[in-house]
């Protein structure tokens, strides 16, 4: 593991700097003036440090199995930000002998080198590790649901070894599926061996008293253990230990008590004002494209959403669907490849340009940049009935982007998005918010997250 990390660090450092040296040679036709190369060497340590911080922030040094689409999106995002940071550093360090054209040449050269290197490192790591064969433990319904989710992933990353469910099983397979199934839960140990599993996933509906024993048993075998938490467990994790006249209690954290609230509001206002200027031409261009599209719908779309404290507010977006999209069906959640989305709307959604009018919502205080995505009252009422604890997400101010958006996908269920939102409530910090902003650039390049 350490050798792999060292190899990645070394390869990245070498290729980032080789990209600049190659750009210098291209710019000066093979003969680089001394004062230009001196300017590069003065900046090289700072550029290298900035690159490593960006790569670390995008999780490119974190071990684990990840799709190539995600790795490549991280590399592209990090390289693009490094391009902007490097130009800024050249002004800050007054290294004007560092030609600006070199930055423009270096960016595609670095990107090509890094993508080729990271593709090789990714393939080598997956070949060395092999796929993680997961045994799923849970009720028949939840185990089958999670099995289908994993089976849609890259088989080089994850495979479903089989399932252990809460009832005795007569038939070893699910109808129409090659997934082996055993039950009851006491069959887990035999299933791990018989199905050649090298990891165990526990669904949220395994009873607590049984889950503790089963998790301990799997961990004692040295297997990677994954547990889907119950909503209540996530809510309880966002608490602190106190006492009431000698009685030990957990007090749930309230967003209104957050000492960083005022600072976060100031950052939201400053960032919204900063982004307003570049946002205006993008919104105008998008509005023009929407106007000349055959649908000729109103450009701005206003809709009631539920925000912090359960209060409703009007959210503004650029229209991406046809007019009266729900006239025949009533309120319906958007899905991937939704036929109601127009051609221009698909581009606006993929690039997140349709969200830019929400800068006004941020300035008004209805939303923050980072937080749970606000949902419509119709669906909130449904989720409240179906998902106990759903209202707890309204402790946090709604956001333009959030933890669920960067970690989940477009098809992630409302319950799993709630799990991400509740986990974010526990780890919320300025550093984490900055990381989520960085990763938002990444998800814009990933089709299953941005469409």
Secondary structure, DSSP 8 states (H G I E B T S, - for coil): -HHHHHHHHHHHHHHHHHHHHHHHHHHTTT---HHHHHHHHHHHHHHHHHHHHHHHHTTTTS-S---HHHHHHHHHHHHHHHHHHHHHHHHHTT-TTS-HHHHHHHHHHHHHHHHHHHHHHHHHHHHHH--EEEEEES-HHHHHHHHHHHHTS-TTTEEEEEEEESS--SSSB-TT---BEEESGGGHHHHHHHTT-SEEEE-TTS-HHHHHHHHHHHHHTT-EEEE---HHHHHHHSEEEEEETTEEEEEE--GGG-TTHHHHHHHHHHHHHHHHHHHHHHHHHHHHHHHHSTT---SEEEEEEE-GGG-EEEEEEE--B-TTTTTTT-S----TT-TTB-HHHHHHHHHTGGGTTHHHHHHHTS-EEES---B-HHHHHHHHHHSTTGGGGGGS--EEE-HHHHHS-TT--HHHHHHHHHHHHHH--HHHHHHHHHHHHHHTT-HHHH-
